[in-house]
Amino acid sequence: MAGGIFIDKPFSFNIKCVIFAVIVILFYWLISANTVYLMFPVIFIISYVSMAWYDFKYDCNDKLYSGIYSPISTTNSIFKPQLRKIQTSRSVKDQEEIYLRNVYILHAVAIAPLFIFTSWRSYKKTGEGIFLVSFMVALIAEIYHSYRFFNPRDK
């Protein structure tokens, strides 16, 4: 963020802030029965600046590394590139370990159970052979990711 707020940084266009602001405007436009179109610039500016301050406070940047001050970093770090070289005071000490832990949690808690449920639910439609294969793959994935959550791989 910049443009008069920080002296040592000139204004820089942040596409993430623009996308967030457009999503907020679209949300306002979709849910509002009486859309006041003059509110669009106000909503855009407030949303853009809010996202920019969030980026500054939680040490986010265009590379989308995980910070350590937000519970959201637990759920969204699997979608972000991991920090390899540059470490700041706000960075997680071991990005790769946190990334792997979050992948194990996501697979053990959401993906493998969903796969088990869908294979069980579609048993009558697919037949016994496909059911057994999909159920066993899902069960092995559940066991593996649960085990790896408690016993992570060595680097």
LODREN-474118 format. One record per residue: y, x, z of N, C-alpha, C in turn; chain; residue in three letters. Coordinates in pm, whole numbers, plus 50000, padded with zeros to 5 digits. Example, Ala and Ser with C-alpha at 12.3 -4.5 7.8 and 13.67 -1.06 7.14 Angstrom:
// residues 2
ATOM     nv     nu     nw    cav    cau    caw     cv     cu     cw  sedren  bapa
ATOM  49431  51319  50780  49550  51230  50780  49670  51320  50780       A   ALA
ATOM  49775  51285  50708  49894  51367  50714  50003  51290  50787       A   SER
***
This chain:
// residues 155
ATOM     nv     nu     nw    cav    cau    caw     cv     cu     cw  sedren  bapa
ATOM  49883  50087  50000  50000  50000  50000  50121  50090  50000       A   MET
ATOM  50228  50058  49957  50348  50139  49965  50465  50057  49917       A   ALA
ATOM  50554  50119  49845  50668  50048  49792  50773  50019  49897       A   GLY
ATOM  50809  50121  49973  50913  50104  50073  50862  50099  50215       A   GLY
ATOM  50734  50075  50233  50680  50068  50369  50652  50208  50421       A   ILE
ATOM  50593  50292  50338  50567  50430  50376  50654  50521  50291       A   PHE
ATOM  50723  50612  50353  50817  50699  50283  50745  50798  50193       A   ILE
ATOM  50633  50851  50239  50566  50957  50163  50476  50906  50051       A   ASP
ATOM  50465  50774  50033  50381  50720  49927  50462  50627  49837       A   LYS
ATOM  50461  50650  49707  50526  50555  49616  50438  50431  49600       A   PRO
ATOM  50494  50328  49541  50417  50206  49519  50301  50235  49426       A   PHE
ATOM  50183  50186  49461  50067  50200  49374  50002  50063  49357       A   SER
ATOM  49969  50030  49235  49908  49903  49201  49764  49903  49250       A   PHE
ATOM  49725  49807  49334  49591  49800  49389  49521  49677  49331       A   ASN
ATOM  49424  49698  49245  49356  49588  49178  49279  49502  49277       A   ILE
ATOM  49228  49563  49384  49155  49486  49485  49246  49384  49551       A   LYS
ATOM  49370  49422  49580  49466  49329  49640  49502  49217  49543       A   CYS
ATOM  49516  49250  49416  49549  49149  49315  49435  49048  49302       A   VAL
ATOM  49313  49097  49296  49198  49007  49284  49189  48916  49406       A   ILE
ATOM  49207  48973  49525  49205  48892  49647  49314  48785  49644       A   PHE
ATOM  49434  48822  49603  49545  48726  49597  49518  48615  49496       A   ALA
ATOM  49461  48650  49382  49428  48548  49281  49320  48453  49335       A   VAL
ATOM  49221  48506  49406  49117  48421  49465  49177  48325  49567       A   ILE
ATOM  49270  48372  49648  49336  48285  49747  49416  48176  49675       A   VAL
ATOM  49487  48212  49569  49562  48112  49493  49468  48009  49431       A   ILE
ATOM  49358  48054  49372  49261  47960  49314  49202  47868  49420       A   LEU
ATOM  49173  47923  49537  49122  47842  49647  49224  47736  49687       A   PHE
ATOM  49350  47775  49698  49457  47680  49731  49468  47572  49624       A   TYR
ATOM  49459  47613  49498  49472  47520  49386  49356  47420  49383       A   TRP
ATOM  49234  47468  49417  49117  47381  49411  49110  47282  49528       A   LEU
ATOM  49151  47324  49648  49135  47235  49763  49255  47145  49787       A   ILE
ATOM  49368  47177  49730  49489  47100  49757  49499  46981  49663       A   SER
ATOM  49520  46863  49721  49537  46742  49640  49673  46742  49571       A   ALA
ATOM  49775  46785  49642  49911  46791  49588  49952  46938  49578       A   ASN
ATOM  49914  47001  49470  49943  47143  49453  50092  47163  49428       A   THR
ATOM  50152  47247  49511  50293  47284  49492  50291  47420  49423       A   VAL
ATOM  50323  47420  49295  50311  47542  49215  50412  47649  49256       A   TYR
ATOM  50519  47610  49322  50616  47709  49370  50559  47793  49484       A   LEU
ATOM  50448  47747  49542  50384  47824  49649  50301  47941  49596       A   MET
ATOM  50267  47940  49468  50183  48046  49412  50241  48185  49433       A   PHE
ATOM  50369  48211  49402  50422  48345  49427  50422  48382  49576       A   PRO
ATOM  50451  48286  49662  50452  48313  49806  50311  48347  49853       A   VAL
ATOM  50213  48269  49811  50073  48296  49848  50029  48430  49792       A   ILE
ATOM  50067  48460  49668  50029  48588  49608  50085  48706  49688       A   PHE
ATOM  50212  48701  49721  50275  48812  49793  50214  48827  49932       A   ILE
ATOM  50198  48717  50003  50141  48725  50139  49997  48776  50133       A   ILE
ATOM  49919  48729  50039  49780  48774  50026  49771  48921  49988       A   SER
ATOM  49854  48962  49892  49855  49101  49847  49891  49195  49962       A   TYR
ATOM  49998  49163  50033  50042  49249  50143  49941  49247  50257       A   VAL
ATOM  49881  49131  50285  49780  49123  50391  49660  49211  50359       A   SER
ATOM  49612  49205  50236  49499  49290  50198  49538  49438  50202       A   MET
ATOM  49659  49469  50162  49704  49608  50166  49710  49659  50310       A   ALA
ATOM  49759  49578  50402  49761  49619  50543  49620  49632  50598       A   TRP
ATOM  49531  49543  50558  49391  49553  50599  49332  49686  50550       A   TYR
ATOM  49359  49719  50423  49311  49847  50370  49364  49964  50450       A   ASP
ATOM  49492  49959  50486  49552  50068  50562  49492  50076  50702       A   PHE
ATOM  49480  49964  50770  49432  49963  50908  49287  50007  50919       A   LYS
ATOM  49202  49959  50828  49060  49990  50836  49019  50104  50743       A   TYR
ATOM  49116  50182  50699  49091  50301  50620  49008  50271  50494       A   ASP
ATOM  49040  50162  50430  48975  50130  50302  49054  50197  50191       A   CYS
ATOM  48989  50222  50083  49058  50274  49967  48988  50221  49843       A   ASN
ATOM  49026  50268  49727  48967  50215  49605  48818  50246  49592       A   ASP
ATOM  48769  50344  49667  48627  50377  49660  48542  50290  49751       A   LYS
ATOM  48605  50209  49835  48536  50111  49917  48434  50170  50014       A   LEU
ATOM  48469  50278  50083  48380  50331  50185  48382  50241  50307       A   TYR
ATOM  48278  50246  50387  48273  50165  50508  48357  50230  50617       A   SER
ATOM  48429  50148  50690  48500  50195  50807  48414  50175  50930       A   GLY
ATOM  48466  50208  51047  48387  50192  51169  48444  50085  51260       A   ILE
ATOM  48558  50025  51227  48623  49933  51318  48597  49787  51288       A   TYR
ATOM  48508  49756  51199  48491  49617  51160  48343  49581  51161       A   SER
ATOM  48308  49464  51216  48168  49421  51206  48128  49390  51062       A   PRO
ATOM  48227  49369  50977  48198  49342  50836  48135  49465  50770       A   ILE
ATOM  48166  49584  50819  48109  49705  50758  47958  49709  50774       A   SER
ATOM  47903  49635  50870  47758  49629  50885  47695  49555  50769       A   THR
ATOM  47760  49451  50723  47700  49369  50618  47740  49410  50477       A   THR
ATOM  47854  49475  50460  47898  49502  50323  47878  49646  50281       A   ASN
ATOM  47829  49733  50367  47817  49874  50328  47708  49898  50226       A   SER
ATOM  47612  49808  50213  47507  49830  50114  47559  49817  49972       A   ILE
ATOM  47677  49757  49956  47734  49740  49823  47839  49846  49791       A   PHE
ATOM  47863  49940  49882  47969  50038  49864  47911  50177  49840       A   LYS
ATOM  47979  50260  49763  47934  50399  49748  47949  50472  49881       A   PRO
ATOM  47860  50565  49905  47860  50632  50035  47943  50760  50031       A   GLN
ATOM  48009  50786  50141  48095  50902  50155  48010  51028  50160       A   LEU
ATOM  48037  51123  50075  47957  51246  50070  48032  51368  50121       A   ARG
ATOM  48160  51383  50085  48230  51507  50117  48343  51488  50217       A   LYS
ATOM  48433  51397  50189  48554  51384  50270  48524  51299  50393       A   ILE
ATOM  48555  51351  50511  48539  51277  50635  48675  51261  50700       A   GLN
ATOM  48709  51140  50740  48831  51116  50814  48794  51072  50954       A   THR
ATOM  48894  51058  51040  48866  51017  51177  48816  50873  51184       A   SER
ATOM  48844  50794  51082  48800  50655  51081  48668  50634  51007       A   ARG
ATOM  48611  50738  50951  48486  50725  50876  48367  50727  50970       A   SER
ATOM  48262  50660  50929  48137  50666  51003  48084  50808  50989       A   VAL
ATOM  48026  50861  51097  47982  51001  51094  47873  51025  50989       A   LYS
ATOM  47779  50934  50978  47672  50951  50880  47661  50825  50795       A   ASP
ATOM  47733  50825  50683  47738  50708  50595  47599  50672  50541       A   GLN
ATOM  47521  50771  50505  47391  50743  50444  47296  50677  50543       A   GLU
ATOM  47300  50720  50668  47215  50660  50770  47252  50513  50793       A   GLU
ATOM  47382  50486  50801  47429  50348  50818  47390  50264  50696       A   ILE
ATOM  47405  50321  50578  47369  50250  50455  47221  50212  50456       A   TYR
ATOM  47135  50308  50486  46991  50280  50487  46956  50178  50594       A   LEU
ATOM  47017  50189  50711  46992  50092  50818  47028  49951  50772       A   ARG
ATOM  47141  49938  50706  47184  49806  50660  47096  49752  50548       A   ASN
ATOM  47046  49840  50462  46952  49797  50359  46823  49748  50423       A   VAL
ATOM  46773  49819  50523  46651  49777  50593  46672  49642  50662       A   TYR
ATOM  46787  49624  50724  46816  49496  50790  46821  49384  50687       A   ILE
ATOM  46892  49406  50577  46904  49303  50475  46768  49264  50418       A   LEU
ATOM  46684  49363  50389  46553  49332  50333  46461  49266  50435       A   HIS
ATOM  46463  49313  50560  46373  49259  50661  46414  49120  50708       A   ALA
ATOM  46544  49094  50713  46592  48967  50768  46614  48861  50660       A   VAL
ATOM  46654  48901  50540  46690  48801  50440  46600  48801  50316       A   ALA
ATOM  46586  48915  50251  46521  48916  50120  46370  48895  50128       A   ILE
ATOM  46300  48971  50213  46155  48954  50224  46117  48816  50277       A   ALA
ATOM  46182  48764  50382  46147  48627  50424  46175  48522  50316       A   PRO
ATOM  46282  48541  50241  46310  48447  50131  46201  48455  50024       A   LEU
ATOM  46156  48575  49995  46048  48594  49898  45918  48531  49949       A   PHE
ATOM  45889  48548  50078  45771  48486  50138  45781  48334  50129       A   ILE
ATOM  45897  48281  50163  45917  48135  50159  45903  48080  50018       A   PHE
ATOM  45964  48146  49920  45956  48094  49783  45814  48104  49727       A   THR
ATOM  45742  48210  49762  45604  48220  49713  45517  48114  49780       A   SER
ATOM  45537  48089  49908  45461  47985  49977  45497  47846  49925       A   TRP
ATOM  45627  47825  49900  45675  47694  49854  45625  47661  49713       A   ARG
ATOM  45611  47763  49630  45570  47738  49491  45419  47757  49471       A   SER
ATOM  45342  47755  49578  45198  47776  49571  45130  47676  49478       A   TYR
ATOM  45166  47548  49488  45101  47445  49406  45138  47457  49259       A   LYS
ATOM  45258  47507  49230  45304  47516  49091  45250  47640  49020       A   LYS
ATOM  45234  47750  49092  45198  47876  49027  45049  47907  49030       A   THR
ATOM  44979  47856  49126  44838  47887  49137  44813  47994  49242       A   GLY
ATOM  44686  48009  49275  44648  48097  49385  44668  48245  49353       A   GLU
ATOM  44642  48287  49231  44654  48429  49196  44796  48481  49209       A   GLY
ATOM  44891  48411  49150  45031  48453  49158  45082  48441  49300       A   ILE
ATOM  45038  48336  49371  45079  48320  49510  45036  48440  49594       A   PHE
ATOM  44910  48480  49580  44860  48592  49661  44934  48722  49630       A   LEU
ATOM  44959  48748  49502  45031  48871  49465  45173  48869  49520       A   VAL
ATOM  45245  48761  49497  45384  48756  49544  45392  48754  49696       A   SER
ATOM  45300  48683  49761  45301  48679  49907  45271  48817  49966       A   PHE
ATOM  45174  48888  49909  45139  49021  49961  45251  49122  49936       A   MET
ATOM  45315  49116  49820  45429  49206  49794  45540  49179  49895       A   VAL
ATOM  45570  49053  49920  45674  49018  50017  45635  49060  50157       A   ALA
ATOM  45510  49041  50193  45464  49080  50327  45469  49232  50345       A   LEU
ATOM  45429  49306  50244  45437  49453  50251  45582  49497  50260       A   ILE
ATOM  45671  49434  50184  45814  49467  50192  45869  49440  50331       A   ALA
ATOM  45830  49328  50390  45874  49294  50526  45826  49398  50627       A   GLU
ATOM  45700  49434  50620  45644  49533  50713  45711  49668  50694       A   ILE
ATOM  45726  49711  50568  45786  49842  50540  45930  49849  50592       A   TYR
ATOM  46013  49751  50558  46153  49757  50598  46171  49739  50748       A   HIS
ATOM  46086  49660  50811  46093  49648  50957  46055  49781  51022       A   SER
ATOM  45952  49846  50969  45911  49976  51022  46021  50080  51001       A   TYR
ATOM  46078  50085  50881  46181  50184  50851  46309  50160  50930       A   ARG
ATOM  46335  50037  50970  46453  50012  51054  46438  50085  51187       A   PHE
ATOM  46319  50082  51246  46298  50147  51375  46261  50294  51360       A   PHE
ATOM  46208  50335  51246  46170  50474  51219  46228  50517  51085       A   ASN
ATOM  46357  50552  51080  46418  50587  50951  46359  50714  50891       A   PRO
ATOM  46374  50725  50759  46326  50845  50688  46405  50967  50730       A   ARG
ATOM  46341  51082  50723  46412  51208  50744  46488  51241  50618       A   ASP
ATOM  46601  51308  50635  46683  51343  50518  46638  51472  50458       A   LYS
***
